Amino acid sequence: MKKTYFCIIVAAMLCACTGRNARRQAAGDSVREDSLVAVRVDYATEFTVRDSANVRLVCIGENDRFALVKSEDVQVPDGYTKVQVPIARTICMTALQLSNFTVLEAHDIVKGITGTKNLFNEDIRQRAKDGRIVKIGMEGEFDTELILAANPDVIFISPSKRGGYDAIRETGITLVPHLGYQELDPLGQAEWVKLVGMFIGKEREANEVFAGIEHRYNDLKEKVKRLKGEKLQYPTVFSGEMHYGTWHAVGGKNYLAQIFQDAGAKYVIDDDETAGENLEFEKMYALAAEADYWRILNSFPGEFSYDALKASEPRNTLFKAFKEKKVIYCNMKQTPYYESSPVMPDVLLKDLVAVFHPELVEDDYQPTFYRPL
């Protein structure tokens, strides 16, 4: 029965090829002009863009090269995978990827996701419920038949996950790495909205969205910088918790370390040039015993508290930040952190500035992600 179902899907895909091309051509006629909308990459380091008269060359990471064209008969350079844009259907593998489609108001293009267990977005949840979006399973356990049924033009993947992409490659569907998670600059991660915009024909909207994020972020960052002459010392901060006997400490070369710095705080491991490492409690305590603030992001069931923090590890009470009740907290069960924050670094920054330097934000400011515990 399963083989019969699979054959039916494959036959349907073959019949749909002409329709898919027509979809993309129709979308292109309505969304894009003859000339390309310029896309400039200023902060992201994991993708580049180069335009010619009728082809856009996009390089992602070290090995993936795509030639975005509006007409199938356009010749592209050797070594590039041709993608006719704008695409009309895709599958997203992560909340970070999905955040780009949400901010561009492009949920109609998303036809598949890995699941809805931790999603807050009601529109996506409804689309999955009524069948407009299929749930293809988690990394390493993808359902190839459902992927084929979604009939995507391309699939955005996250290569750092558990994989399972070999079976998808055999379908011939183009896989596009989305490496936003590798960016060390908060604005670099947010700038990946431009990459998605190029694939779906919303370059102009992506440029405008990012310009707003960039302006708000840099404006507040400059206000923080001006405090250097007024304050003798920035507050210090550390991050994380003990899990299974180790403390995963974010290194100095990390997205979080950068946003701490931009918010006007000194991260206790800012001289570590790595992205992160696992430490024993004693090592972490030696680094952070006298830190002013403690940042925690977790998925605690119910209301997190200082009592819960003590119960999870009695030695947590030794930290100065615990004693003085200066924990900065975000609960991912109550906040759409991963599906919203990638395109809201300006809001993350403001949440932290409101704690470190409250005089720089309005008195009635209500944080979105992080707040004092």
C-alpha positions in Angstrom: 0.0 0.0 0.0 2.8 2.4 0.9 4.6 1.7 -2.4 1.4 2.4 -4.3 1.0 5.7 -2.4 4.6 6.6 -3.2 4.1 5.9 -7.0 0.9 8.0 -7.0 2.8 11.0 -5.5 5.7 10.6 -8.0 3.3 10.5 -10.9 1.5 13.6 -9.6 4.8 15.4 -9.4 5.6 14.6 -13.0 2.3 15.9 -14.1 2.8 19.0 -11.9 6.1 20.1 -13.4 4.5 22.2 -16.0 2.2 23.7 -13.5 5.1 24.5 -11.2 6.9 26.4 -13.8 3.8 28.3 -14.7 3.3 29.1 -11.1 6.7 30.6 -10.8 6.5 32.5 -14.0 3.1 33.9 -13.0 4.5 34.9 -9.6 7.5 36.5 -11.3 5.3 38.6 -13.6 3.3 39.9 -10.7 6.1 40.4 -8.1 9.2 41.4 -10.0 10.1 44.0 -12.6 12.5 43.2 -15.5 15.5 44.7 -13.5 16.8 43.1 -10.3 16.2 44.9 -7.0 19.6 45.6 -5.6 20.6 43.5 -2.5 23.6 44.5 -0.5 25.1 42.4 2.3 26.7 44.4 5.0 26.7 42.2 8.1 26.2 38.6 7.2 29.4 36.6 6.5 27.9 33.3 5.3 26.3 34.4 2.0 27.3 36.8 -0.8 25.4 38.3 -3.8 26.6 39.3 -7.2 24.3 40.4 -10.0 24.7 40.5 -13.8 22.1 41.5 -16.4 19.8 38.5 -16.1 21.2 36.3 -13.3 21.9 36.7 -9.6 24.8 34.7 -8.2 24.4 33.7 -4.6 27.2 31.9 -2.7 26.3 30.3 0.7 29.1 29.1 2.9 32.1 27.6 1.3 30.5 25.2 -1.2 27.0 26.1 -2.2 26.4 28.3 -5.3 23.1 29.2 -6.8 22.2 31.1 -9.9 18.8 32.8 -9.5 17.1 33.4 -12.8 13.7 34.6 -13.9 13.6 32.5 -17.1 14.5 28.8 -17.5 16.4 29.4 -20.7 19.0 31.7 -19.1 22.6 30.3 -19.2 24.4 30.2 -15.8 28.1 29.8 -15.0 29.5 26.3 -14.4 29.4 25.2 -10.8 26.1 27.0 -10.0 22.7 25.4 -9.4 20.0 27.1 -11.4 16.9 28.2 -9.5 14.1 29.9 -11.2 12.7 32.7 -9.0 10.5 33.6 -7.4 9.8 30.2 -6.0 6.2 29.4 -5.1 6.6 26.5 -2.7 9.2 25.6 -0.1 9.9 23.7 3.1 11.5 25.2 6.2 13.5 23.1 8.6 13.9 25.5 11.6 12.2 28.3 13.5 15.0 30.7 12.4 14.1 30.1 8.7 10.4 30.4 9.4 11.0 33.8 11.1 12.1 35.2 7.7 8.9 34.1 6.0 6.8 35.5 8.9 8.3 38.9 8.9 8.0 39.0 5.0 4.3 37.9 5.3 5.0 35.0 3.1 3.4 32.0 4.9 1.6 31.1 1.7 4.9 29.9 0.2 5.7 27.6 3.1 4.2 24.2 2.4 6.1 22.1 4.9 7.8 22.3 8.3 9.4 19.8 10.7 6.6 20.1 13.3 4.5 22.5 15.4 5.3 21.2 18.9 7.2 24.4 20.0 5.6 26.9 17.6 3.6 29.9 18.9 2.5 31.4 15.5 -1.2 30.7 15.2 -1.3 31.1 11.4 1.3 28.5 10.9 -0.3 26.1 13.4 -3.7 26.6 11.6 -2.1 25.9 8.2 -0.6 22.7 9.6 -3.9 21.7 11.1 -5.9 22.2 7.9 -3.3 20.6 5.6 -2.0 23.7 3.8 1.3 22.9 5.5 2.5 19.3 6.0 4.7 18.1 8.9 7.6 16.2 7.4 9.2 14.9 10.6 12.3 15.9 12.4 15.9 15.9 11.2 17.2 12.3 10.6 13.6 11.0 10.4 12.1 12.9 7.4 9.1 11.4 5.7 10.1 11.5 2.0 6.6 10.8 0.8 5.2 13.9 2.6 8.1 16.0 1.3 7.2 14.9 -2.3 3.5 15.7 -1.5 4.5 19.2 -0.5 6.0 19.6 -4.0 8.6 22.2 -3.0 10.6 24.2 -5.5 13.5 24.3 -3.0 14.0 23.2 0.6 15.8 25.4 3.1 18.0 23.2 5.3 20.1 23.5 8.4 23.3 21.5 7.8 24.3 21.5 11.5 21.3 19.4 12.5 21.1 15.6 12.6 20.9 15.4 8.9 18.8 12.9 6.9 19.2 15.0 3.7 20.6 12.2 1.6 17.2 10.7 1.0 15.8 14.2 0.1 18.6 14.8 -2.4 17.6 11.6 -4.3 14.3 13.3 -5.1 16.1 16.0 -7.1 14.7 18.8 -5.1 17.2 21.7 -4.6 18.5 22.1 -1.1 19.4 25.6 0.0 21.5 25.9 3.3 20.3 28.6 5.6 23.3 29.4 7.8 21.9 32.3 9.8 22.6 30.4 13.0 26.4 30.6 12.2 26.4 34.4 12.2 28.2 36.0 15.1 26.7 39.5 14.7 23.1 39.9 15.7 22.5 42.1 12.6 24.3 39.4 10.5 21.7 36.8 11.5 18.8 39.2 10.8 20.2 40.0 7.4 19.4 36.5 6.2 15.9 37.8 5.6 17.4 39.3 2.4 18.5 35.8 1.2 14.9 34.5 1.6 13.6 37.7 0.0 15.7 36.9 -3.2 14.3 33.4 -3.5 10.7 34.4 -3.0 10.7 37.7 -5.0 10.4 40.0 -2.0 13.8 41.7 -2.2 12.4 45.1 -1.8 10.3 44.1 1.3 13.3 42.3 2.8 15.5 45.4 2.3 12.9 47.6 4.0 12.4 45.2 6.9 16.2 44.9 7.5 16.7 48.7 7.2 14.3 49.2 10.0 16.0 46.6 12.2 19.4 48.0 11.5 18.4 51.6 12.2 16.7 50.7 15.6 19.6 48.5 16.6 22.4 50.9 15.7 20.6 53.9 17.1 20.3 52.3 20.6 23.8 50.8 20.3 25.2 54.4 19.8 23.3 55.6 22.8 25.0 52.9 24.9 28.4 53.8 23.5 28.0 57.4 24.6 27.7 56.2 28.2 31.3 55.1 28.2 32.4 58.6 29.1 29.8 58.9 31.9 30.2 55.5 33.6 33.5 54.3 35.1 32.6 50.6 34.6 30.0 48.6 32.7 28.1 45.9 34.7 29.4 42.3 34.2 27.2 39.4 33.1 27.4 35.7 32.7 25.1 33.1 31.1 23.7 29.6 31.3 23.1 26.9 33.9 24.4 23.5 34.9 22.9 20.6 32.8 23.9 17.0 33.4 26.9 17.9 35.4 28.4 20.6 33.0 27.9 24.2 32.3 27.8 25.2 28.6 29.5 28.6 28.6 29.1 30.8 25.5 32.5 32.0 24.3 33.6 35.5 23.3 33.1 34.7 19.6 29.4 34.3 19.8 26.1 36.1 18.9 25.2 36.4 22.6 28.5 37.8 23.6 28.2 40.5 20.9 24.7 41.6 22.0 25.9 41.8 25.6 28.6 44.1 24.5 26.3 46.2 22.4 23.9 46.5 25.3 26.7 48.0 27.5 27.7 45.0 29.6 31.0 43.2 30.0 30.7 39.5 29.4 32.8 37.5 31.8 34.3 35.3 29.1 34.8 37.9 26.4 38.5 37.1 26.1 37.6 33.5 25.0 38.0 33.3 21.2 35.8 30.2 20.8 32.0 30.0 20.3 31.6 28.1 23.5 32.8 25.3 25.8 31.5 23.0 28.5 32.8 23.9 32.0 32.7 22.3 35.4 30.8 24.4 38.1 34.0 25.3 39.9 35.5 26.8 36.7 32.3 28.8 36.0 32.1 30.0 39.5 35.7 31.2 39.4 34.8 33.3 36.3 31.4 34.6 37.4 31.2 34.6 41.2 31.1 38.4 41.4 29.3 39.1 38.1 26.5 41.7 38.4 24.0 39.9 36.2 23.1 36.3 35.3 21.3 35.6 32.0 19.2 32.4 31.8 17.2 31.1 28.8 15.3 27.8 29.4 12.1 25.9 29.0 11.1 25.5 32.6 7.6 24.0 33.1 5.6 26.6 34.9 6.9 29.8 36.6 10.7 29.9 37.0 11.9 31.4 40.3 15.0 31.8 42.5 13.8 28.8 44.5 13.7 26.7 41.3 17.2 27.9 40.4 18.4 26.9 43.9 16.7 23.5 43.6 18.3 22.7 40.3 21.8 23.3 41.8 22.2 24.4 45.4 25.6 26.0 44.7 23.8 28.6 42.4 23.1 30.5 45.6 26.8 31.3 45.8 26.8 33.7 42.9 26.5 37.4 43.6 23.8 37.8 40.9 21.7 35.2 42.8 22.2 36.9 46.2 21.3 40.3 44.8 18.4 39.0 42.7 19.8 40.1 39.4 18.9 37.2 37.1 17.7 38.1 33.6 15.3 35.5 32.4 13.4 34.3 29.3 11.2 31.2 29.3 10.9 29.6 25.8 7.7 27.9 26.8 6.1 31.3 27.3 7.9 33.3 24.6 8.4 32.7 20.9 12.1 33.2 21.3 13.5 31.1 18.4 10.7 31.9 15.9 10.8 35.7 16.5 14.2 36.8 17.9 16.3 36.1 14.7 14.5 39.0 13.1 14.2 41.1 16.2 17.8 41.7 17.5 16.8 45.3 18.1 14.2 44.1 20.5 16.6 41.7 22.2 19.1 44.6 22.6 16.5 46.9 24.1 15.4 44.2 26.6 19.0 44.0 27.8 19.6 47.7 27.8 16.5 48.1 29.9 18.2 46.0 32.5 21.8 47.3 32.3 21.1 50.9 31.5 17.4 51.6 32.2 17.8 55.4 31.8 18.2 54.8 28.0 14.7 53.4 27.5 11.3 54.8 28.2 9.9 54.4 31.8 7.0 52.3 30.7 9.0 50.0 28.5 7.6 46.4 28.5 10.2 43.8 27.5 9.4 41.2 24.9 11.9 38.4 25.7 14.2 39.1 28.7 13.1 40.6 32.0 14.4 40.6 35.6 13.4 37.4 37.3 
